[in-house]
Amino acid sequence: MNKSLRNAVIAGNWKMNNTRVETTALINELAPLVKGADCEVVVCVPFTNLQTAVELAKGTNIKVGAQNCHFEKNGAYTGEISADMLVEMGVEYVVIGHSERRQYFAETNVTVNKRTKAAIASGLKVLLCVGEMLEDREQGITDELVALQTKIGLLDIDKADLDKIIIAYEPVWAIGTGKTATAEQANEVCTMIRNTVAKIYDQAAADAMTIQYGGSMNAANADELLAKPDVDGGLIGGASLKAADFTAIINAASK
């Protein structure tokens, strides 16, 4: 992390977990534990939990995010949610392009870009996910693939709007598998992403960009990962479902 240049952000991605009752219990447990955090704290919860989470987060330093949004404001898109709907509820963040959305729900680089632009236009902050599959890493094309995802994800986005975007590097082979990229591997790709942003915009824009690591960061490895200069936080899956584990990561980012 380099807090003199950019914000550290720890965001929990709950995925398809927790009822509203469980959401209430978890946020109520988490809020007093992280009230002194020296980083941004975000919980990205299922759509059905958003209203509950927004209400519970009032008066705390916890921000609430959704896990996706559509690129149109309204229309015949059964099962989808627009960015405006999220903003109306008081949601501040949205995850776009998560590997599970790409893998299971046919998200492409183009639709990720469209959703990102729609979210920004509505006033949301975006956690823009990029990352490679195991075979991509084994074939030595991680840099090319992740750079392409980054370039298309940021296509036609003005420099003035970059403060609304956080890029989350999530190697797909390290999500929910128990495998974690080494701190060196994570930092190498985050550095490459930052260099890509610099090429698209300029070095100042790149230096100001928060880039998270999102592959099985947990209480045991957070210190080592977050000590790397280009790792500015984490997009946390399983560890965000337990207040103590999530707090340990937040404490690591608060150093």
N, C-alpha and C positions, 0 to 999 in steps of 0.2 A: 504493500500500500504506500501511497505517497499523498498523505492528507493535505499537504501544503498546496497541491495542485488540483485535487478532485475529492469528491465525497466517497466515503466507504459506505456500502449498502449491503445489508444482509436481508435477503428476502426468502421467506418460507413458501414453498410450493406444496400445498397440501394434496394436490392431485384429487382423486375421487375418494376422499376420506373425510369423515366426521359429519355427524348430524348437527342440527342446531344446538341440541343439548350439549353435545361434546364440544362444539365450538365455544359455547359460553364458558364451560369449565376450563378449556385450554387458554383462552384469552384472559380470563380472570386470574389464572395462575401465572401467566406470562407477564402481564402488565407491571406488577410491582417488581419483578425480577430485572426488568430491562429499562426501568424508568430513568436510570442515569447513563444510558448507553451513549457512547461517543461515536455513533454511526447511525445511519438511517435504518429503521426496523420496519419490515413490510411482511404482511401475511397475505398470501394469495390463495383464496378459498373458493370452494365450489359455488356456483351461481346461487344455489338455494341458501347458502350461509351468508351471503353478502350483507343483507340488511342487518342480520344479527351482529356480524363482525363490525360493521360501521358504527352501530349504536354502542357496542362495548368499547370500541377504540376511542370514542370521544373523551377528551380530557387526558389521554395518554399520549405517549410518543410513538405509538404503533400506527402505521399506515396500512390501508387495506387495498388489496389488488384482486382483480379477476384473473382467470386463467386463459381467456381468449376473448375476442370480439369479432364481429363481422365487419366487412369493408363497406357495406351499404348502410345508409341511415335507417331505412325501413324497406319493407317489401315482402315478396313471397319467398321467404327463406326460413321455412319451418325448422324450429329447433335452435335458431341462431339468436344472438343478442347483439344489439348495436352499441357502439361506443357512447352515444348519447344516453342510452338507457343506464349505462354504468355510471356516467357522470351524475345523472339525476339522483341516483341512490347515494352519492357521496363517495364513490370509489375513486381512488387517485392513481392507481397503477393497473397495468394489464400485461400479462405474459403473452408474447406473440412469437410464433414459430417454434414452440417447444418440440423437441425431437419426437415425442409421442404423437403430437398433432401431425407432424410430417409423415411419420411412419404408419400410423393407423387411420388417419383421416384425410390423407391425400393433399396435405398442405404442400405448396411448392414455394420456391423462392419468390415467384411473382405474387402469389396470394399473400405471402408474408409481408411483402412490401406494401401491398394495397391495404392490408389491415393496419400496418404500422402508420401509414399516412392518415388513415381514418381516425385512429386513436389520437394521434397528435392534434389533428384538426378539431377534435372534440374537447381537448384539454387534458387528456390522460398522459401519464408518463408510461413509457414502454420499456419492458424488459425483453429485449430482442435476442432470441436464442439462436446460436450457431454451433455447429459441431459435426464431427466426423464419425462414421461407423468404424468398427474394428477393421474391416477389410480395407477401408480407405487408409487407415494408419499403416497397416501392414504393407500396402502398396506404395507407401511413401508420398501420398498426395494430400496429406492433411492441410498443408499450407495453402495449396491451390484451391482446394474445396472450400475451406473456411473463409479464405479471402473472397471467393466468388459469392458465398452466402452473405458476407458482410457488404460487398459492393451492391448487390441487388437489393438487399434489405434496406440500404440507405439511398437507393436510387431516387432522385428528384426531391430529396429532403434538404431544405435550406439549412445552412450552417447555423442560422439563428434558432433553429428548432432542435439542435443537437443536445441542448441541456435537458430535453424531455426524453432522451434515450439513454438507456443503460444496455450495454451488450453483455450477454451472458454466454461464455464459452462452456459448452457442455459436451464433452466427448461421449458419444452415445454408448460406447463400450464400458463406460464407467458409471452409468446411471442404474441404480438399483441392483448392481451385480456384485457389490462389495469390492470391486476393483476401483482404484483411484489412480489418476495420473500422478506421477511424481510431482513434487513441487516444481522441479526444473521443467518438466514437460508442460505443466499448466502455465508457467510463466512464459515459456518460449512461444506458445500459441497466443497468449494474451498480448505479448509484445508484438507479434506479427499482426494481430488485429489492430493494435494501436498504430503500427506503421501503415497499415492499409487505410485507416481513417486519415492519417496525415497526407497520404497521396491523393485522397479524394478531396480533402478540404485544405488543411495546413497543420503545422506542428502544434500550434496553440490549441486548435480544436481537438487534436489527438491527446494532448497532455491533459485536457479538461475532461475527457471521456472516462466515465466509470466503467470498468470491465470486470465482470465477476467470473468466478470459476464455479461450474455447476455439476460436478461429477462426484457424487458420494463424499462431499465435504462433511466432516463430523467433528465431534468434540475432541477426538484424539489427534486429528491431523490439521485442524484449523489454524493453529499457531504457525506451523511450518508453511502452509500454503499462503496465508495472509502476510507472512514476512517478505514474500517476494514483491519486488517493486511494481510489477504490472498487474498484480492480482488485487483488485480493489474491493473485494467482498465475495459473497457467495449466493447462488440460487440453490437453496437447500431443500431436499426432498424429505426422505424419511426422518432425518434428525429434527425437522421442524415440527413434527407431530408430538414431540415430548418437550415440555417446557424447560426442563433442566438441560437437555442436550442442546436445544436451540439457544438457550441463554449462554452456554459455554462458548458457542461460536460467536455470538454477539460480543461477549467479553473479549474474545481474541481480537475482534475487529475494533474494539474500543481502545486498544493499547496504543 
